[in-house]
Amino acid sequence: MSLSARLQELRRKHANLSRQVEEAQKRPGSDALQVTALKKEKLRIKEEIERLSHA
């Protein structure tokens, strides 16, 4: 997989996680642990995007 394809995949995953976090936060009674896990994964992906963008 090329670097640009990997970055594109990571950006797609990051956007998908953003939508999931937003939807979970809008639902009453959403699981706070699940939201936290989604946010951590989103941050991990963002950091990888930054690392690969500056490589």
BELJO-V737639 format. One record per residue. SS is DSSP state (H for helix, E for strand, C for the rest). PSI is psi in whole degrees, 0 to 359 (NA if undefined). D_FIRST is the distance of its C-alpha to the first C-alpha in Angstrom with 2 decimals. Layout:
ss & psi & d_first
SS & PSI & D_FIRST
SS & PSI & D_FIRST
This chain:
ss & psi & d_first
C & 130 & 0.00
C & 163 & 3.76
H & 317 & 6.59
H & 324 & 8.30
H & 320 & 6.27
H & 316 & 6.42
H & 319 & 9.96
H & 318 & 10.80
H & 316 & 10.17
H & 320 & 12.22
H & 323 & 14.80
H & 316 & 15.25
H & 320 & 15.88
H & 315 & 18.18
H & 320 & 20.11
H & 317 & 20.52
H & 323 & 21.89
H & 315 & 24.18
H & 318 & 25.63
H & 318 & 26.14
H & 313 & 27.93
H & 313 & 30.10
H & 318 & 31.06
H & 322 & 31.89
H & 336 & 34.02
H & 335 & 35.92
C & 128 & 36.95
C & 140 & 40.15
C & 19 & 39.99
C & 151 & 36.24
C & 114 & 35.17
H & 325 & 34.91
H & 322 & 32.92
H & 317 & 30.28
H & 316 & 30.15
H & 318 & 29.88
H & 318 & 27.00
H & 318 & 25.13
H & 321 & 25.93
H & 318 & 24.75
H & 320 & 21.34
H & 316 & 21.18
H & 318 & 22.19
H & 317 & 19.68
H & 318 & 16.82
H & 317 & 18.67
H & 322 & 19.00
H & 321 & 15.33
H & 313 & 14.76
H & 317 & 17.65
H & 315 & 16.54
H & 329 & 13.13
H & 332 & 15.06
C & 14 & 17.54
C & NA & 15.53
